[in-house]
C-alpha cells in the first residue's frame, strides 16, 4: 500500500530570520514530504534569496541535487526524502489566506501542512498527524502541541476553542505544557501548524477557495474550522506531536499593532459570524456577545475610532458574503447537520 502523500506550505513575508530553521526542521521529518511550497509575499528582507541560497547549498553538497529557475518560480531537488521545493514570488503582498490558496492549488497531495515560517517542528510531527488521519476518516484537520520557542514549558496553542459569543482563542495559550497531555477532538486547529486532508479541503471549498481570500489574514483558520464542523468534519489535537512557535514572544501589546492589522482582525470576526452562524442561532449569539460588544465598541469609540472604519470592508464585500452564507447554510441543511 502506497503511503499517503504530504506537502508543506509556507507563506513568507519578511521572514528571513526564521525561514531556514523552519525549513531545516521540515527536511528532518521522519515522514517523506513530497513537496514544499513557499509563497513569498513581496518580502523586502531577502527572504526569497535566503531560501534559494539554502537549497542551492544543499544541492552543491549532493551529487544528486538539481536546480532549475524559471522567473518567479524556483524548483529544487534535494538529497533528503523531500522530492521538490517550489518557490513562488508574488509581486505584492496578497495576504496569508490568498497565498495559501495559491499553494494549495499547486499541489495534489493527500495531506497539506500549513506552516508558519517562525515555527519549528519536532522530527515526528508529520508522521504522528498522518497516523491520526488514517485512524479516523472523519478527521479533516489536525495539530500538535505548539509550545513557545522561548520557553518550552509554556503552550502557544493546542488547537482552537470558541465561546458562545463567537470569540475564538488558542487553547491553553500561556499555560503549562504539562496541563495539555490529553489528545482529542477540538473545535479547530491553529493555522500556525495545521494539517488538512485533501478530502476535507475539496469538500469545504467555496468558489474554489479553501481559506476565504476576502479575509486577507487573521481568523481565516477559525473560519475554516467553523465551516468544516458545519459540514461534519472533526478537528483533532495530538499531544505527542510537538512544534515550537516564535509568535508569543515577538508580538507586542495591542498598542504595538498597526491599525491595518487591527481592522482586519476585528472585521473578520463579523464576516465569519455572518457566513457561518445559522439564522436560528443568530439572535442567541447576539445576546451572548452583547456585553463584549458594548465593552469593545465603547473602547473603540474612545480610544481607537479609526478601527470602526473596517466596516467599509464588510459592506463592500456584502454581495460575496451573502453568496457564501447562502452556500454554507444550504449545504448544512442538505446534510442534516
C-alpha positions as YAML, in Angstrom:
chain: A
units: angstrom
residues:
- id: 1
  name: UNK
  ca: [0.00, 0.00, 0.00]
- id: 2
  name: UNK
  ca: [1.40, 3.39, -1.00]
- id: 3
  name: UNK
  ca: [1.92, 5.86, 1.86]
- id: 4
  name: UNK
  ca: [-0.24, 8.95, 1.91]
- id: 5
  name: UNK
  ca: [1.44, 11.94, 0.34]
- id: 6
  name: UNK
  ca: [2.14, 15.18, 2.20]
- id: 7
  name: UNK
  ca: [3.05, 18.67, 1.05]
- id: 8
  name: UNK
  ca: [4.18, 21.52, 3.31]
- id: 9
  name: UNK
  ca: [3.04, 25.05, 2.50]
- id: 10
  name: UNK
  ca: [4.76, 28.14, 3.96]
- id: 11
  name: UNK
  ca: [3.89, 31.78, 3.31]
- id: 12
  name: UNK
  ca: [6.73, 34.19, 3.98]
- id: 13
  name: UNK
  ca: [6.62, 37.93, 4.50]
- id: 14
  name: UNK
  ca: [9.90, 39.38, 5.75]
- id: 15
  name: UNK
  ca: [10.67, 36.02, 7.34]
- id: 16
  name: UNK
  ca: [14.41, 35.86, 6.64]
- id: 17
  name: UNK
  ca: [15.28, 35.43, 10.34]
- id: 18
  name: UNK
  ca: [13.11, 32.33, 10.71]
- id: 19
  name: UNK
  ca: [12.68, 30.51, 7.41]
- id: 20
  name: UNK
  ca: [15.90, 28.46, 7.39]
- id: 21
  name: UNK
  ca: [15.29, 26.98, 10.82]
- id: 22
  name: UNK
  ca: [11.74, 26.18, 9.74]
- id: 23
  name: UNK
  ca: [12.86, 24.51, 6.50]
- id: 24
  name: UNK
  ca: [15.60, 22.53, 8.24]
- id: 25
  name: UNK
  ca: [13.02, 21.04, 10.58]
- id: 26
  name: UNK
  ca: [10.75, 20.13, 7.65]
- id: 27
  name: UNK
  ca: [13.65, 18.42, 5.88]
- id: 28
  name: UNK
  ca: [14.41, 16.48, 9.07]
- id: 29
  name: UNK
  ca: [10.93, 14.91, 9.30]
- id: 30
  name: UNK
  ca: [10.80, 11.12, 9.61]
- id: 31
  name: UNK
  ca: [7.90, 11.02, 7.11]
- id: 32
  name: UNK
  ca: [8.52, 11.64, 3.40]
- id: 33
  name: UNK
  ca: [7.39, 15.06, 2.21]
- id: 34
  name: UNK
  ca: [6.50, 15.10, -1.47]
- id: 35
  name: UNK
  ca: [6.73, 18.86, -1.97]
- id: 36
  name: UNK
  ca: [7.47, 22.05, -0.07]
- id: 37
  name: UNK
  ca: [5.73, 25.13, -1.47]
- id: 38
  name: UNK
  ca: [6.91, 28.54, -0.29]
- id: 39
  name: UNK
  ca: [4.93, 31.59, -1.36]
- id: 40
  name: UNK
  ca: [6.82, 34.80, -0.70]
- id: 41
  name: UNK
  ca: [4.53, 37.82, -0.40]
- id: 42
  name: UNK
  ca: [6.88, 40.51, -1.71]
- id: 43
  name: UNK
  ca: [9.30, 40.40, 1.22]
- id: 44
  name: UNK
  ca: [11.82, 43.23, 1.37]
- id: 45
  name: UNK
  ca: [14.30, 41.49, 3.69]
- id: 46
  name: UNK
  ca: [15.67, 38.93, 1.22]
- id: 47
  name: UNK
  ca: [13.53, 36.01, 2.38]
- id: 48
  name: UNK
  ca: [13.28, 34.50, -1.11]
- id: 49
  name: UNK
  ca: [17.02, 34.87, -1.75]
- id: 50
  name: UNK
  ca: [17.73, 33.15, 1.55]
- id: 51
  name: UNK
  ca: [15.53, 30.20, 0.59]
- id: 52
  name: UNK
  ca: [17.27, 29.89, -2.78]
- id: 53
  name: UNK
  ca: [20.72, 30.07, -1.21]
- id: 54
  name: UNK
  ca: [19.79, 27.43, 1.36]
- id: 55
  name: UNK
  ca: [18.59, 24.95, -1.25]
- id: 56
  name: UNK
  ca: [21.42, 25.65, -3.64]
- id: 57
  name: UNK
  ca: [23.78, 24.98, -0.74]
- id: 58
  name: UNK
  ca: [22.14, 21.62, -0.12]
- id: 59
  name: UNK
  ca: [22.39, 20.72, -3.78]
- id: 60
  name: UNK
  ca: [26.03, 21.69, -4.06]
- id: 61
  name: UNK
  ca: [26.79, 19.10, -1.39]
- id: 62
  name: UNK
  ca: [24.89, 16.35, -3.18]
- id: 63
  name: UNK
  ca: [25.70, 14.67, -6.46]
- id: 64
  name: UNK
  ca: [22.00, 14.02, -6.87]
- id: 65
  name: UNK
  ca: [20.94, 17.64, -6.49]
- id: 66
  name: UNK
  ca: [19.47, 19.59, -9.38]
- id: 67
  name: UNK
  ca: [18.16, 23.11, -9.58]
- id: 68
  name: UNK
  ca: [16.04, 24.90, -12.14]
- id: 69
  name: UNK
  ca: [14.96, 28.53, -12.14]
- id: 70
  name: UNK
  ca: [12.00, 29.83, -14.10]
- id: 71
  name: UNK
  ca: [11.31, 33.51, -13.48]
- id: 72
  name: UNK
  ca: [9.46, 33.82, -10.19]
- id: 73
  name: UNK
  ca: [9.20, 30.04, -9.75]
- id: 74
  name: UNK
  ca: [12.24, 28.14, -8.48]
- id: 75
  name: UNK
  ca: [12.14, 24.36, -8.01]
- id: 76
  name: UNK
  ca: [14.93, 22.38, -6.41]
- id: 77
  name: UNK
  ca: [15.55, 18.70, -5.75]
- id: 78
  name: UNK
  ca: [17.46, 17.74, -2.61]
- id: 79
  name: UNK
  ca: [19.34, 14.78, -1.21]
- id: 80
  name: UNK
  ca: [16.76, 14.42, 1.56]
- id: 81
  name: UNK
  ca: [13.49, 12.49, 1.40]
- id: 82
  name: UNK
  ca: [11.82, 15.69, 0.21]
- id: 83
  name: UNK
  ca: [11.43, 15.48, -3.56]
- id: 84
  name: UNK
  ca: [10.94, 19.11, -4.51]
- id: 85
  name: UNK
  ca: [10.76, 22.69, -3.38]
- id: 86
  name: UNK
  ca: [8.72, 25.28, -5.23]
- id: 87
  name: UNK
  ca: [9.27, 28.96, -4.50]
- id: 88
  name: UNK
  ca: [6.62, 31.36, -5.76]
- id: 89
  name: UNK
  ca: [7.37, 35.07, -5.53]
- id: 90
  name: UNK
  ca: [4.37, 37.38, -5.58]
- id: 91
  name: UNK
  ca: [4.82, 40.92, -6.81]
- id: 92
  name: UNK
  ca: [2.81, 42.30, -3.90]
- id: 93
  name: UNK
  ca: [1.57, 41.11, -0.52]
- id: 94
  name: UNK
  ca: [-1.60, 39.19, -1.35]
- id: 95
  name: UNK
  ca: [-2.21, 38.19, 2.27]
- id: 96
  name: UNK
  ca: [-1.97, 34.95, 4.21]
- id: 97
  name: UNK
  ca: [-5.25, 33.44, 3.01]
- id: 98
  name: UNK
  ca: [-4.86, 34.06, -0.76]
- id: 99
  name: UNK
  ca: [-1.21, 32.95, -0.70]
- id: 100
  name: UNK
  ca: [-2.08, 29.65, 0.96]
- id: 101
  name: UNK
  ca: [-4.88, 29.12, -1.54]
- id: 102
  name: UNK
  ca: [-2.26, 29.67, -4.22]
- id: 103
  name: UNK
  ca: [-0.07, 26.95, -2.70]
- id: 104
  name: UNK
  ca: [-2.97, 24.52, -2.22]
- id: 105
  name: UNK
  ca: [-3.98, 24.93, -5.87]
- id: 106
  name: UNK
  ca: [-0.47, 23.92, -6.90]
- id: 107
  name: UNK
  ca: [-0.42, 20.57, -5.09]
- id: 108
  name: UNK
  ca: [-2.44, 17.36, -5.14]
- id: 109
  name: UNK
  ca: [-1.16, 15.58, -2.03]
- id: 110
  name: UNK
  ca: [-3.40, 13.62, 0.32]
- id: 111
  name: UNK
  ca: [-2.50, 15.94, 3.18]
- id: 112
  name: UNK
  ca: [-1.42, 19.58, 3.35]
- id: 113
  name: UNK
  ca: [0.56, 21.02, 6.25]
- id: 114
  name: UNK
  ca: [0.05, 24.79, 6.52]
- id: 115
  name: UNK
  ca: [3.07, 26.06, 8.41]
- id: 116
  name: UNK
  ca: [4.21, 29.45, 9.68]
- id: 117
  name: UNK
  ca: [7.84, 30.32, 8.91]
- id: 118
  name: UNK
  ca: [8.55, 31.07, 12.59]
- id: 119
  name: UNK
  ca: [7.57, 27.55, 13.67]
- id: 120
  name: UNK
  ca: [9.97, 24.63, 14.13]
- id: 121
  name: UNK
  ca: [8.66, 21.05, 14.14]
- id: 122
  name: UNK
  ca: [9.85, 18.02, 16.06]
- id: 123
  name: UNK
  ca: [11.00, 15.27, 13.62]
- id: 124
  name: UNK
  ca: [7.88, 13.13, 14.10]
- id: 125
  name: UNK
  ca: [5.29, 15.93, 13.84]
- id: 126
  name: UNK
  ca: [4.06, 14.98, 10.38]
- id: 127
  name: UNK
  ca: [4.10, 11.21, 10.91]
- id: 128
  name: UNK
  ca: [2.07, 11.49, 14.10]
- id: 129
  name: UNK
  ca: [-0.59, 13.64, 12.46]
- id: 130
  name: UNK
  ca: [-0.83, 11.40, 9.41]
- id: 131
  name: UNK
  ca: [-1.45, 8.49, 11.79]
- id: 132
  name: UNK
  ca: [-4.33, 10.44, 13.37]
- id: 133
  name: UNK
  ca: [-5.97, 10.99, 9.99]
- id: 134
  name: UNK
  ca: [-5.54, 7.38, 8.95]
- id: 135
  name: UNK
  ca: [-7.10, 6.15, 12.18]
- id: 136
  name: UNK
  ca: [-10.32, 8.13, 11.69]
- id: 137
  name: UNK
  ca: [-11.66, 9.19, 8.27]
- id: 138
  name: UNK
  ca: [-13.89, 11.81, 9.91]
- id: 139
  name: UNK
  ca: [-10.83, 13.85, 10.91]
- id: 140
  name: UNK
  ca: [-10.29, 16.66, 8.42]
- id: 141
  name: UNK
  ca: [-7.73, 18.74, 10.31]
- id: 142
  name: UNK
  ca: [-5.13, 18.07, 12.97]
- id: 143
  name: UNK
  ca: [-2.50, 19.85, 15.03]
- id: 144
  name: UNK
  ca: [0.02, 19.07, 17.70]
- id: 145
  name: UNK
  ca: [1.10, 20.72, 20.92]
- id: 146
  name: UNK
  ca: [2.62, 24.06, 19.91]
- id: 147
  name: UNK
  ca: [4.99, 25.46, 22.54]
- id: 148
  name: UNK
  ca: [6.67, 28.83, 22.83]
- id: 149
  name: UNK
  ca: [10.19, 28.78, 21.43]
- id: 150
  name: UNK
  ca: [11.48, 31.00, 24.20]
- id: 151
  name: UNK
  ca: [10.00, 28.77, 26.93]
- id: 152
  name: UNK
  ca: [9.18, 25.19, 26.04]
- id: 153
  name: UNK
  ca: [7.28, 24.75, 29.29]
- id: 154
  name: UNK
  ca: [4.52, 27.09, 28.06]
- id: 155
  name: UNK
  ca: [1.81, 26.48, 25.47]
- id: 156
  name: UNK
  ca: [1.31, 28.58, 22.36]
- id: 157
  name: UNK
  ca: [-1.66, 26.59, 21.08]
- id: 158
  name: UNK
  ca: [-3.26, 23.16, 21.40]
- id: 159
  name: UNK
  ca: [-5.96, 23.94, 18.87]
- id: 160
  name: UNK
  ca: [-8.79, 26.45, 18.79]
- id: 161
  name: UNK
  ca: [-11.80, 26.95, 21.02]
- id: 162
  name: UNK
  ca: [-14.79, 29.22, 20.52]
- id: 163
  name: UNK
  ca: [-17.06, 30.63, 23.21]
- id: 164
  name: UNK
  ca: [-20.78, 31.38, 22.98]
- id: 165
  name: UNK
  ca: [-20.07, 34.96, 21.92]
- id: 166
  name: UNK
  ca: [-18.25, 33.51, 18.89]
- id: 167
  name: UNK
  ca: [-14.86, 34.70, 20.06]
- id: 168
  name: UNK
  ca: [-12.06, 32.27, 19.22]
- id: 169
  name: UNK
  ca: [-8.94, 31.59, 21.28]
- id: 170
  name: UNK
  ca: [-5.89, 29.36, 21.20]
- id: 171
  name: UNK
  ca: [-6.46, 26.59, 23.73]
- id: 172
  name: UNK
  ca: [-4.00, 26.65, 26.60]
- id: 173
  name: UNK
  ca: [-2.12, 29.74, 25.43]
- id: 174
  name: UNK
  ca: [0.40, 30.78, 28.11]
- id: 175
  name: UNK
  ca: [-0.39, 27.79, 30.33]
- id: 176
  name: UNK
  ca: [1.92, 24.99, 31.47]
- id: 177
  name: UNK
  ca: [2.51, 22.38, 28.77]
- id: 178
  name: UNK
  ca: [2.04, 19.66, 31.40]
- id: 179
  name: UNK
  ca: [-1.65, 20.54, 31.61]
- id: 180
  name: UNK
  ca: [-2.27, 19.61, 27.97]
- id: 181
  name: UNK
  ca: [-1.21, 15.98, 27.63]
- id: 182
  name: UNK
  ca: [-4.59, 14.59, 26.60]
- id: 183
  name: UNK
  ca: [-5.22, 14.20, 22.88]
- id: 184
  name: UNK
  ca: [-8.72, 14.52, 21.46]
- id: 185
  name: UNK
  ca: [-11.25, 16.28, 19.27]
- id: 186
  name: UNK
  ca: [-11.17, 20.10, 19.32]
- id: 187
  name: UNK
  ca: [-13.17, 22.89, 17.68]
- id: 188
  name: UNK
  ca: [-10.38, 23.64, 15.21]
- id: 189
  name: UNK
  ca: [-6.65, 23.97, 14.66]
- id: 190
  name: UNK
  ca: [-4.39, 26.99, 14.57]
- id: 191
  name: UNK
  ca: [-3.10, 27.92, 11.12]
- id: 192
  name: UNK
  ca: [0.42, 28.14, 12.55]
- id: 193
  name: UNK
  ca: [0.95, 24.38, 12.07]
- id: 194
  name: UNK
  ca: [-2.27, 22.90, 10.72]
- id: 195
  name: UNK
  ca: [-2.56, 19.72, 8.71]
- id: 196
  name: UNK
  ca: [-5.62, 19.36, 6.48]
- id: 197
  name: UNK
  ca: [-6.84, 16.38, 4.48]
- id: 198
  name: UNK
  ca: [-7.33, 16.93, 0.78]
- id: 199
  name: UNK
  ca: [-10.77, 15.33, 1.06]
- id: 200
  name: UNK
  ca: [-11.84, 18.00, 3.53]
- id: 201
  name: UNK
  ca: [-10.21, 20.79, 1.54]
- id: 202
  name: UNK
  ca: [-12.19, 19.81, -1.55]
- id: 203
  name: UNK
  ca: [-15.41, 19.35, 0.42]
- id: 204
  name: UNK
  ca: [-15.47, 22.73, 2.14]
- id: 205
  name: UNK
  ca: [-14.03, 24.97, -0.58]
- id: 206
  name: UNK
  ca: [-16.33, 27.76, -1.70]
- id: 207
  name: UNK
  ca: [-15.87, 29.08, -5.23]
- id: 208
  name: UNK
  ca: [-12.52, 27.34, -5.37]
- id: 209
  name: UNK
  ca: [-11.23, 28.90, -2.14]
- id: 210
  name: UNK
  ca: [-10.27, 26.94, 0.96]
- id: 211
  name: UNK
  ca: [-9.32, 29.97, 3.05]
- id: 212
  name: UNK
  ca: [-11.62, 32.92, 2.41]
- id: 213
  name: UNK
  ca: [-9.43, 35.25, 0.35]
- id: 214
  name: UNK
  ca: [-11.51, 38.25, 1.49]
- id: 215
  name: UNK
  ca: [-10.09, 37.73, 4.99]
- id: 216
  name: UNK
  ca: [-6.55, 38.59, 3.77]
- id: 217
  name: UNK
  ca: [-5.18, 37.38, 7.14]
- id: 218
  name: UNK
  ca: [-6.33, 36.72, 10.72]
- id: 219
  name: UNK
  ca: [-9.17, 34.36, 11.72]
- id: 220
  name: UNK
  ca: [-9.11, 32.57, 8.37]
- id: 221
  name: UNK
  ca: [-8.20, 29.39, 10.27]
- id: 222
  name: UNK
  ca: [-11.16, 29.89, 12.64]
- id: 223
  name: UNK
  ca: [-13.46, 30.43, 9.68]
- id: 224
  name: UNK
  ca: [-12.25, 27.18, 8.10]
- id: 225
  name: UNK
  ca: [-12.67, 25.33, 11.41]
- id: 226
  name: UNK
  ca: [-16.24, 26.55, 11.82]
- id: 227
  name: UNK
  ca: [-17.22, 25.70, 8.25]
- id: 228
  name: UNK
  ca: [-15.59, 22.28, 8.45]
- id: 229
  name: UNK
  ca: [-17.50, 21.50, 11.62]
- id: 230
  name: UNK
  ca: [-20.76, 22.55, 10.00]
- id: 231
  name: UNK
  ca: [-20.05, 20.14, 7.15]
- id: 232
  name: UNK
  ca: [-19.42, 17.23, 9.50]
- id: 233
  name: UNK
  ca: [-15.62, 17.14, 9.78]
- id: 234
  name: UNK
  ca: [-13.66, 16.74, 13.02]
- id: 235
  name: UNK
  ca: [-10.51, 18.54, 14.15]
- id: 236
  name: UNK
  ca: [-8.01, 16.63, 16.28]
- id: 237
  name: UNK
  ca: [-5.27, 17.57, 18.76]
- id: 238
  name: UNK
  ca: [-2.35, 15.14, 19.19]
- id: 239
  name: UNK
  ca: [-0.48, 15.97, 22.38]
- id: 240
  name: UNK
  ca: [2.57, 13.96, 21.27]
- id: 241
  name: UNK
  ca: [3.19, 15.95, 18.08]
- id: 242
  name: UNK
  ca: [5.34, 18.91, 19.13]
- id: 243
  name: UNK
  ca: [6.12, 22.23, 17.47]
- id: 244
  name: UNK
  ca: [7.84, 25.39, 18.71]
- id: 245
  name: UNK
  ca: [6.41, 28.80, 17.81]
- id: 246
  name: UNK
  ca: [8.06, 32.20, 18.00]
- id: 247
  name: UNK
  ca: [4.79, 34.15, 17.91]
- id: 248
  name: UNK
  ca: [4.13, 34.64, 21.60]
- id: 249
  name: UNK
  ca: [7.44, 36.39, 22.14]
- id: 250
  name: UNK
  ca: [7.53, 38.56, 19.04]
- id: 251
  name: UNK
  ca: [4.15, 40.19, 19.35]
- id: 252
  name: UNK
  ca: [3.91, 43.35, 21.33]
- id: 253
  name: UNK
  ca: [0.79, 44.53, 23.07]
- id: 254
  name: UNK
  ca: [-2.21, 45.97, 21.27]
- id: 255
  name: UNK
  ca: [-0.56, 49.37, 21.08]
- id: 256
  name: UNK
  ca: [2.24, 47.87, 19.01]
- id: 257
  name: UNK
  ca: [-0.02, 46.61, 16.24]
- id: 258
  name: UNK
  ca: [-0.70, 48.67, 13.12]
- id: 259
  name: UNK
  ca: [-4.26, 49.91, 12.60]
- id: 260
  name: UNK
  ca: [-4.35, 47.98, 9.33]
- id: 261
  name: UNK
  ca: [-3.85, 44.72, 11.24]
- id: 262
  name: UNK
  ca: [-6.33, 45.65, 13.97]
- id: 263
  name: UNK
  ca: [-9.01, 46.44, 11.39]
- id: 264
  name: UNK
  ca: [-8.57, 43.11, 9.59]
- id: 265
  name: UNK
  ca: [-8.67, 41.06, 12.78]
- id: 266
  name: UNK
  ca: [-11.68, 43.00, 14.06]
- id: 267
  name: UNK
  ca: [-13.89, 42.83, 10.98]
- id: 268
  name: UNK
  ca: [-13.05, 39.23, 10.07]
- id: 269
  name: UNK
  ca: [-14.88, 38.05, 13.19]
- id: 270
  name: UNK
  ca: [-18.10, 39.63, 11.94]
- id: 271
  name: UNK
  ca: [-17.61, 38.27, 8.43]
- id: 272
  name: UNK
  ca: [-17.13, 34.83, 9.95]
- id: 273
  name: UNK
  ca: [-20.25, 35.08, 12.13]
- id: 274
  name: UNK
  ca: [-22.38, 36.32, 9.24]
- id: 275
  name: UNK
  ca: [-21.31, 33.47, 6.95]
- id: 276
  name: UNK
  ca: [-21.41, 30.57, 9.39]
- id: 277
  name: UNK
  ca: [-23.98, 31.27, 12.08]
- id: 278
  name: UNK
  ca: [-27.41, 29.78, 11.37]
- id: 279
  name: UNK
  ca: [-30.45, 32.05, 11.37]
- id: 280
  name: UNK
  ca: [-31.99, 30.20, 14.32]
- id: 281
  name: UNK
  ca: [-28.88, 30.78, 16.45]
- id: 282
  name: UNK
  ca: [-28.04, 34.31, 15.33]
- id: 283
  name: UNK
  ca: [-30.21, 36.05, 17.95]
- id: 284
  name: UNK
  ca: [-28.80, 33.85, 20.71]
- id: 285
  name: UNK
  ca: [-25.27, 34.66, 19.63]
- id: 286
  name: UNK
  ca: [-26.07, 38.38, 19.67]
- id: 287
  name: UNK
  ca: [-27.41, 38.07, 23.22]
- id: 288
  name: UNK
  ca: [-24.36, 36.16, 24.44]
- id: 289
  name: UNK
  ca: [-21.98, 38.62, 22.79]
- id: 290
  name: UNK
  ca: [-23.79, 41.80, 23.86]
- id: 291
  name: UNK
  ca: [-21.65, 42.51, 26.98]
- id: 292
  name: UNK
  ca: [-18.48, 42.05, 24.96]
- id: 293
  name: UNK
  ca: [-19.78, 44.14, 22.06]
- id: 294
  name: UNK
  ca: [-20.72, 47.02, 24.35]
- id: 295
  name: UNK
  ca: [-17.35, 46.99, 26.09]
- id: 296
  name: UNK
  ca: [-15.29, 46.53, 22.92]
- id: 297
  name: UNK
  ca: [-17.09, 49.16, 20.89]
- id: 298
  name: UNK
  ca: [-17.13, 51.58, 23.79]
- id: 299
  name: UNK
  ca: [-13.36, 51.23, 24.00]
- id: 300
  name: UNK
  ca: [-13.04, 51.66, 20.23]
- id: 301
  name: UNK
  ca: [-15.11, 54.84, 20.20]
- id: 302
  name: UNK
  ca: [-12.96, 56.34, 22.96]
- id: 303
  name: UNK
  ca: [-9.50, 55.04, 22.09]
- id: 304
  name: UNK
  ca: [-9.47, 53.74, 18.52]
- id: 305
  name: UNK
  ca: [-12.32, 55.30, 16.50]
- id: 306
  name: UNK
  ca: [-10.47, 54.54, 13.25]
- id: 307
  name: UNK
  ca: [-11.00, 50.83, 13.95]
- id: 308
  name: UNK
  ca: [-14.68, 51.15, 13.05]
- id: 309
  name: UNK
  ca: [-13.68, 52.14, 9.53]
- id: 310
  name: UNK
  ca: [-13.20, 48.40, 8.97]
- id: 311
  name: UNK
  ca: [-16.93, 48.12, 8.37]
- id: 312
  name: UNK
  ca: [-16.36, 49.60, 4.91]
- id: 313
  name: UNK
  ca: [-14.68, 46.29, 4.04]
- id: 314
  name: UNK
  ca: [-17.68, 44.33, 5.29]
- id: 315
  name: UNK
  ca: [-20.19, 46.29, 3.24]
- id: 316
  name: UNK
  ca: [-18.02, 46.43, 0.13]
- id: 317
  name: UNK
  ca: [-17.95, 42.62, 0.21]
- id: 318
  name: UNK
  ca: [-21.62, 42.29, 1.14]
- id: 319
  name: UNK
  ca: [-22.68, 40.59, -2.09]
- id: 320
  name: UNK
  ca: [-19.93, 37.97, -1.84]
- id: 321
  name: UNK
  ca: [-20.62, 37.41, 1.86]
- id: 322
  name: UNK
  ca: [-24.32, 36.80, 1.16]
- id: 323
  name: UNK
  ca: [-23.42, 34.33, -1.57]
- id: 324
  name: UNK
  ca: [-21.04, 32.43, 0.68]
- id: 325
  name: UNK
  ca: [-23.52, 32.42, 3.55]
- id: 326
  name: UNK
  ca: [-26.23, 31.01, 1.30]
- id: 327
  name: UNK
  ca: [-23.94, 28.20, 0.16]
- id: 328
  name: UNK
  ca: [-22.87, 27.27, 3.69]
- id: 329
  name: UNK
  ca: [-26.35, 27.35, 5.18]
- id: 330
  name: UNK
  ca: [-27.93, 25.42, 2.31]
- id: 331
  name: UNK
  ca: [-25.24, 22.72, 2.33]
- id: 332
  name: UNK
  ca: [-25.53, 22.34, 6.09]
- id: 333
  name: UNK
  ca: [-29.30, 21.87, 5.78]
- id: 334
  name: UNK
  ca: [-28.93, 19.33, 2.96]
- id: 335
  name: UNK
  ca: [-26.59, 17.26, 5.08]
- id: 336
  name: UNK
  ca: [-28.97, 17.44, 8.01]
- id: 337
  name: UNK
  ca: [-26.23, 18.78, 10.30]
...
